[in-house]
Amino acid sequence: MTAAPRSSDDPSSDGPPPDTPSATSSPSRTLRIELAYDGGDYAGWQIQPGQPTVQAALEASFAELAGQRVPVVGSGRTDAGVHALAQVASCRTTLALPCRDIARALNARLPDDIIVRQVSDAPADFSALHSAKRKRYAYLIHNRPLGDVFLRRYAWHVHAPLDLEAMQRAAGAFLGTHDFSSFESSGSPRASSVRTIDELTVSPTPHPFAAWAGSTGASRPFAALADEALICISVSADGFLYNMVRAIVGTLVEVGRGAECADWPAQVVAATDRSQAGPTAPPQGLFLVGVEYDGQDDYDDQDLEA
């Protein structure tokens, strides 16, 4: 089940939401919408019959606000259980409200696990999907023998020890322009499987509650979190194939646990054969971190934090 909509007195709404406008006959405009969501209770971004999806929730909120359907296009289709820190969507609408008021009104209507961070006017030809130049994803791995009840929705628990340095050496095989067929799941055919990865890092990152470990009077369980580092795999590319990041993560984990050597991923890339790569990592550790566009700075200071 998805979370309940926020009430009108929620602080993120900055006051009562605007009423549905009585007139929507103003000239059509293109909106750029940046949103974050916890994907754990959704069947992904894209609308699917009988399934809760992020796109469906956003379009339902727009329909209630505008009094008519407003189709929304996303920068890409995150899969079931995948999260977003900064997904980007676009739409055409005749709503005459200021961007800040649109963001507030949408947030008042959306469930608590989806929040609109920013709404901006964009050029008429802007498309969140087709105008995107680069995307960044991050994947979290909790690498400890004992699981963590608070991380189970946001990280892959790998109990076997992982060799971080071996994973870092192996990551270099993915950099550059390659045919990434070995890391593409079936079900979403593309005209080309060639993509360019310009950055891929494997690094430790603190447990989100680790800051409490140093506080005065911290209890023993919180103090123990100081040693509970996670592994973050961050990757930036001009585009991604279906399940590409999760397949790369699964391949790097095979190296980390010693099942394969650090040179093996280069062989997998060259094979262009999905059966040669590691398993697809589970969805809950994956986050869409951001999407880049030409003229990115034009949006950065507009109508932030509704």
Sequence and secondary structure as in RCSB ss.txt:
>XXXX:A:sequence
MTAAPRSSDDPSSDGPPPDTPSATSSPSRTLRIELAYDGGDYAGWQIQPGQPTVQAALEASFAELAGQRVPVVGS
GRTDAGVHALAQVASCRTTLALPCRDIARALNARLPDDIIVRQVSDAPADFSALHSAKRKRYAYLIHNRPLGDVF
LRRYAWHVHAPLDLEAMQRAAGAFLGTHDFSSFESSGSPRASSVRTIDELTVSPTPHPFAAWAGSTGASRPFAAL
ADEALICISVSADGFLYNMVRAIVGTLVEVGRGAECADWPAQVVAATDRSQAGPTAPPQGLFLVGVEYDGQDDYD
DQDLEA
>XXXX:A:secstr
    B  TT GGG SS     S   S  EEEEEEEEE GGGSS SS BTTB  HHHHHHHHHHHHHSS   EEES
S   TT EEEEEEEEEEE   S HHHHHHHHHHHSBTTEEEEEEEEE TT  TTTTEEEEEEEEEEE SSS  TT
TTTTSEE  S   HHHHHHHHGGG EEEE GGG  TTS  S  EEEEEEEEEEEE  TTGGGGGSTT  HHHHHG
GG  EEEEEEEES   TTHHHHHHHHHHHHHTTSS TTHHHHHHHHT GGGS     GGGEEEEEEEETTTHHHH
TSSB  
